[in-house]
Amino acid sequence: QVQLVESGGGLVQAGGSLRLSCAASGRAFSSAVMGWFRQAPGKEREVVAAISRSGTSTYYVDSVKGRFTISRDSAKNTVYLQMNSLRPEDTAAYYCGARFVSSAQLLYTQVADFDSWGQGTQVTVSS
């Protein structure tokens, strides 16, 4: 079992920035592909970004490319999502997810591929 705790959400004006953090405990963080997801009211959860165990492979949904950056710090057992140039359509609950794998290079990019979740943190972008 792994426990994931997100933080860093809040209210920001359009064009602003936020950095989300997800702290992992209970299982070897370095053995998991990590991802950030979001879910707006009435919509399905979607993957925002994902990062391989090694950190050398990343994935971004098209709508956040060039604005968001995912990174991980194994010493702190934490994965980050730096969000710049925020837009009102980025408003959602953001979740951290994990999937434990044996390959250091494997990268998952679908919500169904992840099986451990945090409780979420709300991001609201005002226009």
Z-matrix of the N, CA and C atoms (Angstrom, degrees):
N
C 1 1.449
C 2 1.518 1 109.92
N 3 1.298 2 115.14 1 145.01
C 4 1.450 3 121.52 2 175.61
C 5 1.519 4 107.92 3 -128.41
N 6 1.309 5 115.91 4 140.98
C 7 1.457 6 121.03 5 175.43
C 8 1.530 7 108.01 6 -106.76
N 9 1.318 8 115.52 7 131.74
C 10 1.456 9 121.79 8 -178.67
C 11 1.523 10 108.70 9 -120.99
N 12 1.319 11 116.33 10 128.94
C 13 1.459 12 120.88 11 -178.60
C 14 1.523 13 109.07 12 -128.63
N 15 1.327 14 115.41 13 115.05
C 16 1.466 15 121.31 14 179.43
C 17 1.521 16 110.91 15 -89.15
N 18 1.307 17 115.06 16 152.79
C 19 1.457 18 121.90 17 174.55
C 20 1.519 19 108.73 18 -155.32
N 21 1.321 20 115.56 19 166.58
C 22 1.457 21 120.47 20 174.93
C 23 1.509 22 115.76 21 105.64
N 24 1.320 23 116.94 22 -5.54
C 25 1.458 24 119.46 23 178.30
C 26 1.525 25 111.34 24 -70.03
N 27 1.329 26 115.08 25 172.17
C 28 1.458 27 119.91 26 178.81
C 29 1.505 28 112.29 27 163.89
N 30 1.320 29 115.18 28 -167.70
C 31 1.459 30 123.01 29 179.69
C 32 1.524 31 108.38 30 -103.03
N 33 1.314 32 115.70 31 129.49
C 34 1.465 33 120.71 32 -179.18
C 35 1.521 34 109.24 33 -142.77
N 36 1.313 35 116.22 34 150.79
C 37 1.462 36 119.95 35 176.95
C 38 1.523 37 110.39 36 -78.43
N 39 1.303 38 115.22 37 155.03
C 40 1.461 39 120.20 38 176.49
C 41 1.524 40 109.76 39 -54.85
N 42 1.324 41 115.49 40 137.33
C 43 1.449 42 121.25 41 -176.57
C 44 1.512 43 114.04 42 92.27
N 45 1.310 44 116.79 43 -10.92
C 46 1.454 45 121.64 44 -178.98
C 47 1.519 46 112.97 45 -83.29
N 48 1.314 47 115.17 46 -175.71
C 49 1.461 48 121.95 47 -176.45
C 50 1.522 49 111.02 48 -131.98
N 51 1.321 50 114.61 49 152.45
C 52 1.459 51 122.94 50 171.50
C 53 1.522 52 107.45 51 -143.87
N 54 1.332 53 115.37 52 152.49
C 55 1.456 54 119.78 53 171.33
C 56 1.523 55 108.72 54 -122.67
N 57 1.321 56 114.78 55 119.24
C 58 1.456 57 121.16 56 176.50
C 59 1.524 58 109.75 57 -91.40
N 60 1.324 59 115.02 58 145.05
C 61 1.462 60 121.58 59 176.48
C 62 1.519 61 109.19 60 -124.79
N 63 1.324 62 115.74 61 147.44
C 64 1.457 63 121.76 62 175.51
C 65 1.519 64 107.34 63 -133.40
N 66 1.318 65 116.26 64 111.19
C 67 1.456 66 121.62 65 179.85
C 68 1.518 67 109.73 66 -94.71
N 69 1.324 68 115.57 67 129.76
C 70 1.457 69 121.61 68 -178.04
C 71 1.518 70 110.83 69 -109.18
N 72 1.320 71 115.20 70 143.28
C 73 1.461 72 120.04 71 176.20
C 74 1.519 73 109.68 72 -148.71
N 75 1.316 74 116.26 73 159.27
C 76 1.448 75 120.62 74 173.39
C 77 1.516 76 114.80 75 98.30
N 78 1.318 77 117.75 76 -16.65
C 79 1.445 78 120.40 77 179.36
C 80 1.511 79 107.61 78 -156.99
N 81 1.304 80 117.74 79 158.60
C 82 1.451 81 122.34 80 -174.24
C 83 1.524 82 111.74 81 -60.59
N 84 1.307 83 115.90 82 106.04
C 85 1.466 84 122.40 83 -178.54
C 86 1.517 85 111.10 84 -58.53
N 87 1.315 86 115.75 85 -36.28
C 88 1.464 87 119.92 86 -176.47
C 89 1.525 88 113.07 87 -68.67
N 90 1.315 89 117.94 88 -9.05
C 91 1.462 90 121.68 89 -179.82
C 92 1.522 91 113.25 90 -96.69
N 93 1.326 92 116.98 91 6.82
C 94 1.466 93 119.93 92 -174.79
C 95 1.519 94 113.48 93 -118.18
N 96 1.323 95 114.63 94 138.14
C 97 1.461 96 120.11 95 161.86
C 98 1.527 97 105.61 96 -72.88
N 99 1.315 98 115.67 97 134.78
C 100 1.464 99 120.33 98 -177.75
C 101 1.522 100 109.78 99 -116.98
N 102 1.316 101 115.04 100 149.02
C 103 1.456 102 119.07 101 179.92
C 104 1.513 103 111.66 102 -145.39
N 105 1.313 104 114.29 103 157.87
C 106 1.462 105 122.32 104 171.24
C 107 1.526 106 108.09 105 -115.07
N 108 1.311 107 114.55 106 138.71
C 109 1.453 108 122.03 107 -176.51
C 110 1.524 109 108.39 108 -133.78
N 111 1.315 110 115.99 109 163.21
C 112 1.453 111 118.90 110 175.08
C 113 1.524 112 110.23 111 -144.12
N 114 1.298 113 114.31 112 153.83
C 115 1.461 114 120.53 113 179.34
C 116 1.516 115 108.87 114 -143.71
N 117 1.322 116 114.78 115 117.23
C 118 1.450 117 121.49 116 176.43
C 119 1.525 118 108.27 117 -91.69
N 120 1.329 119 117.63 118 157.17
C 121 1.470 120 120.85 119 -179.81
C 122 1.524 121 111.23 120 -55.50
N 123 1.319 122 115.91 121 130.42
C 124 1.445 123 120.82 122 178.26
C 125 1.513 124 115.54 123 79.00
N 126 1.320 125 116.62 124 2.44
C 127 1.470 126 120.81 125 -178.88
C 128 1.523 127 110.64 126 -119.68
N 129 1.311 128 114.88 127 160.35
C 130 1.458 129 120.09 128 176.85
C 131 1.534 130 110.70 129 -76.63
N 132 1.317 131 114.12 130 155.41
C 133 1.454 132 118.80 131 175.53
C 134 1.525 133 108.96 132 -67.86
N 135 1.328 134 116.20 133 136.80
C 136 1.456 135 120.47 134 179.08
C 137 1.522 136 110.44 135 -127.07
N 138 1.306 137 114.94 136 149.80
C 139 1.459 138 119.17 137 175.51
C 140 1.517 139 108.81 138 -75.29
N 141 1.317 140 115.95 139 136.69
C 142 1.459 141 122.08 140 177.05
C 143 1.527 142 109.89 141 -101.79
N 144 1.327 143 115.40 142 -47.95
C 145 1.469 144 120.59 143 -178.73
C 146 1.524 145 108.71 144 -158.05
N 147 1.316 146 115.45 145 156.21
C 148 1.463 147 120.78 146 177.50
C 149 1.522 148 108.62 147 -145.40
N 150 1.334 149 115.10 148 155.53
C 151 1.456 150 120.56 149 -178.35
C 152 1.518 151 108.93 150 -141.77
N 153 1.322 152 115.33 151 138.07
C 154 1.453 153 120.80 152 -179.02
C 155 1.525 154 111.32 153 -71.12
N 156 1.322 155 115.45 154 170.82
C 157 1.463 156 120.42 155 178.19
C 158 1.519 157 111.25 156 -57.24
N 159 1.309 158 115.42 157 -43.16
C 160 1.469 159 120.28 158 -177.03
C 161 1.511 160 112.40 159 -75.39
N 162 1.333 161 116.98 160 -18.96
C 163 1.458 162 120.29 161 -176.37
C 164 1.514 163 114.12 162 84.00
N 165 1.334 164 116.73 163 -2.22
C 166 1.457 165 119.39 164 -176.50
C 167 1.517 166 113.49 165 -86.16
N 168 1.328 167 116.94 166 -16.61
C 169 1.464 168 121.06 167 178.00
C 170 1.514 169 109.64 168 -117.46
N 171 1.338 170 114.86 169 132.91
C 172 1.456 171 120.10 170 178.15
C 173 1.516 172 109.61 171 -134.57
N 174 1.318 173 114.30 172 159.67
C 175 1.468 174 122.05 173 177.54
C 176 1.522 175 108.25 174 -137.49
N 177 1.342 176 115.23 175 141.93
C 178 1.467 177 121.12 176 175.84
C 179 1.529 178 108.90 177 -134.37
N 180 1.291 179 115.77 178 140.33
C 181 1.461 180 119.47 179 170.44
C 182 1.527 181 107.51 180 -67.77
N 183 1.304 182 116.94 181 148.68
C 184 1.469 183 120.88 182 -172.52
C 185 1.526 184 113.00 183 -55.24
N 186 1.321 185 116.69 184 -36.72
C 187 1.467 186 119.92 185 -173.47
C 188 1.530 187 113.83 186 -68.40
N 189 1.340 188 118.10 187 -13.62
C 190 1.462 189 119.77 188 -178.51
C 191 1.532 190 112.40 189 -116.35
N 192 1.316 191 117.17 190 -2.44
C 193 1.467 192 119.86 191 -179.81
C 194 1.525 193 110.60 192 -58.61
N 195 1.322 194 115.00 193 133.64
C 196 1.448 195 120.95 194 -179.59
C 197 1.519 196 113.74 195 85.42
N 198 1.334 197 117.53 196 -9.99
C 199 1.469 198 121.12 197 -179.51
C 200 1.532 199 112.40 198 -116.23
N 201 1.316 200 117.16 199 -35.61
C 202 1.465 201 121.95 200 -177.39
C 203 1.531 202 109.63 201 -109.20
N 204 1.336 203 115.42 202 148.73
C 205 1.459 204 120.94 203 176.28
C 206 1.522 205 109.37 204 -136.04
N 207 1.325 206 115.90 205 126.74
C 208 1.461 207 121.12 206 176.05
C 209 1.524 208 108.38 207 -99.07
N 210 1.332 209 116.04 208 141.41
C 211 1.458 210 120.44 209 177.60
C 212 1.518 211 108.38 210 -150.53
N 213 1.327 212 116.19 211 165.44
C 214 1.457 213 120.06 212 179.55
C 215 1.511 214 109.75 213 -139.83
N 216 1.315 215 114.86 214 148.58
C 217 1.457 216 122.49 215 178.70
C 218 1.523 217 106.91 216 -126.97
N 219 1.326 218 116.35 217 102.29
C 220 1.463 219 120.44 218 -176.21
C 221 1.524 220 112.11 219 -66.67
N 222 1.314 221 117.48 220 -29.70
C 223 1.468 222 120.21 221 179.18
C 224 1.527 223 111.39 222 -65.66
N 225 1.337 224 115.69 223 -28.67
C 226 1.464 225 120.97 224 -179.22
C 227 1.525 226 112.45 225 -105.24
N 228 1.346 227 116.76 226 0.57
C 229 1.471 228 120.59 227 -177.60
C 230 1.516 229 111.52 228 51.76
N 231 1.316 230 115.97 229 45.07
C 232 1.451 231 121.06 230 -173.55
C 233 1.522 232 110.82 231 -135.75
N 234 1.308 233 115.47 232 141.17
C 235 1.461 234 121.89 233 172.35
C 236 1.526 235 107.52 234 -116.33
N 237 1.310 236 115.71 235 142.58
C 238 1.461 237 122.09 236 -174.93
C 239 1.528 238 110.59 237 -119.42
N 240 1.322 239 114.68 238 155.77
C 241 1.459 240 121.16 239 169.72
C 242 1.524 241 106.83 240 -133.72
N 243 1.315 242 115.90 241 105.63
C 244 1.458 243 121.35 242 175.37
C 245 1.517 244 108.16 243 -85.18
N 246 1.307 245 116.65 244 121.66
C 247 1.459 246 121.75 245 -176.23
C 248 1.521 247 109.02 246 -117.43
N 249 1.310 248 116.49 247 115.35
C 250 1.465 249 122.91 248 179.02
C 251 1.525 250 109.93 249 -115.06
N 252 1.306 251 115.68 250 163.20
C 253 1.469 252 121.75 251 177.94
C 254 1.520 253 110.88 252 49.82
N 255 1.303 254 116.10 253 49.32
C 256 1.458 255 120.76 254 -175.73
C 257 1.521 256 111.44 255 -65.52
N 258 1.311 257 114.07 256 146.67
C 259 1.464 258 122.47 257 -179.02
C 260 1.524 259 109.94 258 -122.07
N 261 1.313 260 118.03 259 157.15
C 262 1.471 261 119.19 260 177.84
C 263 1.525 262 112.61 261 -56.08
N 264 1.316 263 117.60 262 -32.77
C 265 1.463 264 120.53 263 -179.53
C 266 1.528 265 112.84 264 -72.48
N 267 1.328 266 118.12 265 -5.30
C 268 1.455 267 121.25 266 173.24
C 269 1.527 268 111.57 267 -83.59
N 270 1.318 269 117.13 268 -6.42
C 271 1.461 270 121.15 269 179.83
C 272 1.518 271 110.76 270 -61.76
N 273 1.329 272 116.35 271 125.34
C 274 1.465 273 122.09 272 -177.46
C 275 1.523 274 109.09 273 -179.61
N 276 1.324 275 115.08 274 169.81
C 277 1.459 276 120.73 275 166.14
C 278 1.524 277 106.77 276 -84.19
N 279 1.318 278 116.74 277 129.23
C 280 1.459 279 121.96 278 -178.50
C 281 1.534 280 109.32 279 -105.66
N 282 1.324 281 114.42 280 133.02
C 283 1.449 282 121.41 281 -177.35
C 284 1.522 283 110.67 282 -122.54
N 285 1.311 284 114.35 283 148.18
C 286 1.452 285 122.42 284 172.93
C 287 1.519 286 108.27 285 -100.43
N 288 1.317 287 116.36 286 139.69
C 289 1.455 288 120.42 287 178.39
C 290 1.520 289 111.37 288 -133.17
N 291 1.333 290 115.44 289 156.91
C 292 1.468 291 121.03 290 -178.97
C 293 1.519 292 110.49 291 -137.79
N 294 1.319 293 114.41 292 148.00
C 295 1.462 294 120.97 293 172.81
C 296 1.511 295 106.69 294 -142.09
N 297 1.341 296 115.19 295 120.72
C 298 1.453 297 119.36 296 -177.11
C 299 1.520 298 110.14 297 -83.90
N 300 1.322 299 115.66 298 130.56
C 301 1.455 300 121.66 299 -175.80
C 302 1.520 301 109.57 300 -139.66
N 303 1.337 302 115.00 301 162.70
C 304 1.455 303 118.89 302 -179.87
C 305 1.518 304 112.49 303 -90.43
N 306 1.334 305 116.96 304 -24.55
C 307 1.456 306 120.28 305 -176.85
C 308 1.525 307 110.88 306 -87.32
N 309 1.321 308 116.00 307 133.28
C 310 1.459 309 120.46 308 179.69
C 311 1.522 310 112.37 309 -74.65
N 312 1.334 311 116.43 310 -18.47
C 313 1.467 312 120.29 311 -175.46
C 314 1.516 313 113.85 312 -102.84
N 315 1.323 314 117.37 313 -11.21
C 316 1.453 315 120.54 314 -175.76
C 317 1.519 316 110.73 315 -65.23
N 318 1.323 317 115.99 316 142.00
C 319 1.462 318 121.15 317 179.78
C 320 1.516 319 109.02 318 -134.67
N 321 1.306 320 117.24 319 127.33
C 322 1.451 321 122.55 320 175.79
C 323 1.518 322 109.59 321 -102.01
N 324 1.314 323 116.11 322 144.56
C 325 1.468 324 119.76 323 -176.20
C 326 1.515 325 113.36 324 -132.70
N 327 1.317 326 117.69 325 12.64
C 328 1.458 327 121.67 326 180.00
C 329 1.524 328 109.86 327 -119.79
N 330 1.322 329 115.38 328 145.41
C 331 1.462 330 119.69 329 179.86
C 332 1.524 331 111.08 330 -56.94
N 333 1.324 332 117.25 331 -40.99
C 334 1.461 333 121.84 332 -175.72
C 335 1.525 334 112.84 333 -67.35
N 336 1.315 335 117.57 334 -14.61
C 337 1.464 336 121.23 335 -179.71
C 338 1.521 337 112.50 336 -78.35
N 339 1.316 338 117.52 337 -15.58
C 340 1.463 339 121.97 338 -175.49
C 341 1.526 340 110.08 339 -102.04
N 342 1.331 341 116.35 340 142.17
C 343 1.459 342 118.85 341 -174.62
C 344 1.525 343 114.39 342 -129.74
N 345 1.303 344 117.78 343 6.57
C 346 1.461 345 121.11 344 174.16
C 347 1.521 346 107.70 345 -130.79
N 348 1.326 347 115.60 346 136.72
C 349 1.465 348 119.46 347 -172.13
C 350 1.524 349 111.07 348 -136.12
N 351 1.318 350 115.33 349 149.46
C 352 1.454 351 121.15 350 169.66
C 353 1.517 352 109.92 351 -88.84
N 354 1.322 353 115.24 352 -177.01
C 355 1.472 354 120.35 353 -175.46
C 356 1.520 355 112.27 354 -87.97
N 357 1.322 356 117.05 355 -12.32
C 358 1.460 357 120.40 356 176.49
C 359 1.517 358 113.88 357 95.98
N 360 1.320 359 114.98 358 155.75
C 361 1.459 360 122.30 359 174.48
C 362 1.527 361 107.95 360 -139.50
N 363 1.312 362 116.37 361 137.00
C 364 1.463 363 121.00 362 -173.71
C 365 1.520 364 110.92 363 -84.89
N 366 1.314 365 114.75 364 133.60
C 367 1.468 366 122.02 365 172.71
C 368 1.516 367 107.75 366 -119.50
N 369 1.322 368 116.84 367 124.46
C 370 1.446 369 122.10 368 179.14
C 371 1.517 370 108.68 369 -125.46
N 372 1.322 371 115.98 370 123.52
C 373 1.457 372 121.85 371 -178.90
C 374 1.521 373 108.09 372 -112.72
N 375 1.314 374 116.63 373 118.78
C 376 1.456 375 121.30 374 -179.28
C 377 1.520 376 110.49 375 -93.04
N 378 1.308 377 115.01 376 148.28
C 379 1.479 378 119.92 377 -178.31
C 380 1.521 379 111.53 378 -90.43
